[in-house]
Amino acid sequence: MRMTLRAIRSSRGIPQKVVAATLDVDQALVSRWESGQVPMPKSRDKLCRFYGVAPADVIWDTRTEIPTAA
């Protein structure tokens, strides 16, 4: 099932500041990614490794794609 970055992070109970510190980015950038700004490919790869998900399992642009109910 595809999920948004926010849903993935929340389901694991990880604060944004931990994601930001681990990926060595600003917390505001993590917030923008979760609000629909699509990360650059290198950052997408890091996010997927951090969360242990495949890129195809993530809804990257929440502004154009609406998650469907399972």
N, C-alpha and C positions, 0 to 999 in steps of 0.2 A: 504494500500500500504506500502510495506517495504521500509525503508529509512536507510541511513548510519547515524552514530552519527553526523558527520560533517553537513549533510543536515538538520538533526533535529535541531541542535544547531543554524545553520545559519538561518533557517526559523523562529526562534523565536527571532533572533537578540541578542543572548546572547554571550558575549565574553568568550573565553576559561578561562580567569582568574577568571571569576565569577563561572563557573562550578567547577574549581579547588578549589576555596575558599569554596564553599558550601559543596563540598564532602570531604574537608580537605585532598586534594592530591596536588602534584606538577603539575603545568601547563604543564610541559613536558610530564607527564604521560597522561594527557587528550589528548595531541597532538598525542602520540603514539597510544592511543585507536582509535582516529579518522583516523590514518594511517593504521589500520588493526590489531594492537595487541589486542587480545581478553582479556577483563578484567576478573579478578577472579569473581566467582559467587556473592560474597558480593558486589563488586563494580558494577557489572551488575545490581543488584537489586537497589542499590542507584541511578544509572543513570536512570533507568526506572521510579523510583518514581519521581526523579527530573524533567524529561521531560514529565511525565504523559503518558507513552507508555507501552505497553506490550512487554516482551522480544521477542516474535515472530514477532513483528513489526519492529525489528531492524536488519539490515544487520551488523553482528558483525565482520566478517573477510572479509574486502574489497579486500584482496589479492587473495582470492579464489572464491568469489561470485561476479558476475557482476549484478548490478541492471537492471531490465527489465523496459522498457518504459510502462507506463500505457495506 
